[in-house]
């Protein structure tokens, strides 16, 4: 039976373990600096055993997955290079940048040890191993950045092991990966945080701001609620690309500023219309670099028991609601009730049942 060492027992690591178990009989050993997470992973059956010795577990493993923050991945790779690993061992990671990690893996690659950079592009608003789900990566892109030393057999072997993720595997150079994720993931997080910070300053002299900043505002700034520890790690690792994108963003904002200053109606219209056209061409289904939220807007009348009736219908389906809130500010928003689900399938089932119960609902575009 193949032995897998899983370093990092959080949402991503735990979900990889569950996905592997769907297709393969393996022994999974967990390692984490947080013993409580290790104990929970063991209790939930995500891992078969828990170790406090990275050295011992690594030297007996057939596969090693590093599902920790980027800085920790780099440190662990350096540490692994000093161990007597199995010659056939395959090592991979889940970091959202790849060039820095591949650089840290150089000592292993020079020894002929197989390291294949990996990035499963999925996540959740929940954290920790308790939130791990076998279907977390379903229909998401899973990027691999193998170097020239990696054989087709080694890459196929790793992809076969991860076939239970039901993800779309994609291969690309590490530098291209970092440019792409910088644009569609890292840079948007910086912009979202910037919008929130500017709004916070504005709210100090306009107290009603926080109450009105609902609906669409919360949607476009949702990712600003992400972990600052994680994003410090990511931005520092991909800082050259992020700096370049911020410089381009400054030029972009200057261009729309000039149009507004000139009161150029045709130019302003074209600016928004071109953005609308590009966004509407984006895939409606599938996961991207930023975790998806499967929301459903439901229109209900304002009367006692209305929300309880809707949630009762959902409860009868044995479907979990991850979040529910009443929307007070309704501009450009359909419905007063916003319900979030764990996956697209649950949302579709609920929408069908609510439609039959004569509720109007809408999936946000």
N, C-alpha and C positions, 0 to 999 in steps of 0.2 A: 504494500500500500504506500502510495506517494505521501511524503511528509512535507507540509507547508508551514513555514514560519510567517506569521502575520505580525508585523511590528506596527503598532498603532491601532488601538481597539475603539475607534470612534464610529461615526455614521458610515464613512466611506469604507474603512477596513472591514467593519462588520457586515456591510452589504455585499462586499466582494466575497467574503467567506460563505455567506448564505447562497450567493449565486453559484459559486463553485460546487457546493453541495448538491445543487439541483441536478447536476449532470455527472458528478464524479464521486467515487468513494475514496476519501482522502482522510489523513490525520492532520488536523490543524492545531498548531501550537501558537498560543497568543503571548505577546510581550507588550507591555505598556508601562510607562512611568507611574501611571495612576492605578494602584492595585485594586481600587474599588471598581473601576471599569473592567479590569481583568476578571474579577470575581463575578460581576454581572454577566459578562460575555460567556463565562463558563456555565453559569446558572441558566442562561437562555439557550444553551446548546450551540452557540455560534462557534465556539472553539472546543476542542477535546481536552486540552490541558493548558495550563498557564505556567509560564516560567519567569524566573527573575534573573536568569542567566542568558543574556543575548549570545554570548560566546558559545556556550554548549549547544544551544538550540540551532544556531546558524550553521555550525559545522556538521550537523547531521541532516540538514534540510535539503530537499530536492528543489524546492521553490521558496523564494523569499519575497514577500511583498512589503514595501515600506509605505505606510499610509499615515504619515505624520506631517507636520508643517515642513515647508521647504528647507528651512535652516537645519532642522533635525535630520531630514533625509540626507543632506550633504555630510553632516557629522557622522551619521551611521554608516554611510558608504565608505568614508575614510576608515572607520573602525573595522568594517568587514574586510577591508583590504589587508588587514594584519592577521586575519584568521586563516586556518587551514580548511577552506571550504571544499565541498565535493566538486570534483572536476566538471560534473554535468549540471551543476546547480544553475537555475535560471533566476535572476534577480530583476525585479521591476518595482516601479514606484507609482504614486498617484498624484504627484505634484502638478500644479497648474502652470509652472514654468519648466522649461526643459534644458536650456543651455547651461545654466549654472549647475544643475544636477548632473548633466553628462560630464561636465568638467570634473566634478567631484568623483565621478565613477571611473575616471581615466586609470588610476592605479589598478583597479580590478580588470579593466579591459586589457591593459598591458600584460596582465598575468594570464590572459586567455579565458577569464571568467565572463560568462554571458550576462550582460546587463542591457535591458531593453526599457528605455524610458516610456512611461505610460501616463495617460491623463484621461480618466473617465469623466466626461463633461456632464455631470449631473450632480444634484445635491438636494437639499431640503432646508426648510426654515427651522427644522428640528436638529439637534446635535446629540452626540453621545451614542454609544452602542445600543442603547434601548430603542433608538429610532431606526436602526438598521432594517432594511427591507431587501428581499431577494430580487424584487422587480425594480429597484431604484434606477438602474441603468437601462431599462427596457426602452428601445428606440432612440437612445441617446448616442452621441458620437463618442467613441473610445479611441483616442489618438495614441499611436505608437511612433516613437522616434528612434528606430534602430540605427546603429552605426554600421559602417562598411564591414566590420568584423563579424557581425551577426549573420548567421546562415538562414536560409529560407526555412529549414527544418526547425530551428530554434524559435523563430517567430511564429510559425504555424503551431508549434507545440504550446506556446503561451496562449495563443488565440483559442486553441482547442480547450485548454484548461478554463478559459474565461467565457466559453460559449454559453454558459448559463446566464450570463448577464443580458443576453438578447440585445446587445448593443450593436451599433454599426461601426465596425473597425475601419480605421483610416490611418494610412501611413504618410508621414511627411517629415522633412528635415526639422531639427530642433529650432533653428533660427526662424523658420517660417511659422512654426507653431507659436513661438513667443510673440511674433508680430501680430498674428491673427488673434490670439487670446488677449493681447494688449488692447487691440481695437474693440473687440466685442465683449470683453469682460472686465479687464483691469481698468481701462480708461473710463467706462461708464460708472464704475464704483466711485472713482474720484469726482466725476461730475455730479453724481447724485449727492455725495457728501458736501460738495461745494454749494449746491442749491439749498440744502438743508441749513447749512451754516449761515448763508446769506439771509434766509427766511427767519432764522432765529434772531439775528441782529435786528431785522425789520420788526419782528414781533415785540421787541422791547419798547418801541414807541407806538405800536399799533396792537393793543392787547387782543383784539378780536381775531387776529390772524390764525391762531392755533385752532380755533373752533371752525373757521372756514376752510382750513387746509386739510380737507378730507377728499374723498373721491379720487379724481384724477391726480391730484397733487401727491397723495400717498402712493398711488400706483407708480408714478415715474420716479419716486424717491425711495421706494421700498428697499432697494439693495443697500441704502445707507444704514440700514439696521444690522448689517453684517458685522461679524466679529472684528474689532479693530486689531486684535492680535494677529489674526489670519491675514488681514489686508496689509498690515505693516510688513509682514513676511513676503507677501506676493509682490507688492510694489517695489520693495528694495531689490528683489531678485530680478525684476524686469524693468528696472528704472530707466534704462536708456530708451526703450521703446515707449514707455509712458511719457517721458519728457518730450520726445519727438511728437507724440500725439497731442500733448497739451499745447505745444507750440502751434500745431496745425489748428487746434481748437481756438486759440486766440485769434488767428487769422479768420477763421470761420465766423466768430462773433463780431469781428470788425466789419466783415462784409455785410452782415444783416444790419448792423448799426448804421452803416453808411446809407443803406436803402431806406431805413426809417428816418434818418436825418434829412434825406432828400424828399421824403414823403412820396417815394416812388411806388405808387399803387401796383403797377404791373410787375415790378421787381419783387415786391413783398409777396404778392399773390403767387408768382412763379416759385419763390423760395419755399413756401409752404406746400405748394402743389407737387413739386418735385420730391419733397420729403415724403408726402403722402403716397405717391406712386411707388417709390422704392419700398416703403414699409409694407404696403399692401401686397407686394410681390414676395415677401418673406413667407416661408412655409408655415401653414396653419397648424400643422401637427409635428410632433417630434420635439426632442429636448435640445437645447443649445447650451452655450457656455454659462448662461445665468440660469439658476434653477427655476423651473416652471412652477406656477401656482395655478391649480385647477379650480377657477372661480366660476360661480354661477350667480347671476343677479336674478332675484325673484321679486316680482311686483305683488305686494300684499296690501290689503286694506288696513287702515289704522283702527283696529278694534281688539278688545281683550281676547286672548287665546289664539290670535292669528299665527304668531310665531310658533307657539307650542304645537299647532296643528301641522305646520310644515315640518318641524323637527320630528314629530311623531311619525309622519309618513317615512322619513328617512331612517328613523330607528327601526321601523318594521322591516326594512331591507337589510338590516345588519351591516350598514355602511357607516364608516367613521367620518365625522366632521372634524377637520383640523382647525377650522376657525369660522366664526360667524359674527357678523356685526351689522348694526343698523346704520344706514347711510343718511346723514342729515342734510348734507350739501349735495344736491341732485344734478348740478349742471353737467351736461354731457354724459350722464349716468342713467342707465335704464334700471328701474327697480329700486326698492328701498332696503331690501335684504341681500347681503352679500355672504354667500356660503362657500367655503373652500374645502376641497377634497384632496385625498392623497394621490389620486391618479385620474386620468382621463376617463377610464372605463366607469369608475364610480360616478363621476359627474354625469355621464351620458345616461346611466340607469336612472339616476335621480331626476334628471330633466324629463325623461319619458314618463315617469310616474307622476310628477307634478303637473305635466301637461294633461294627463288623463284625469287629474283631480281639478282641472280647470284653472290652474295657476299659469300666468304668463311668466316666462323666464327667458334669459338671454345669456349666451356665452360671450364674454368680452373678446373683441378682435385683437 
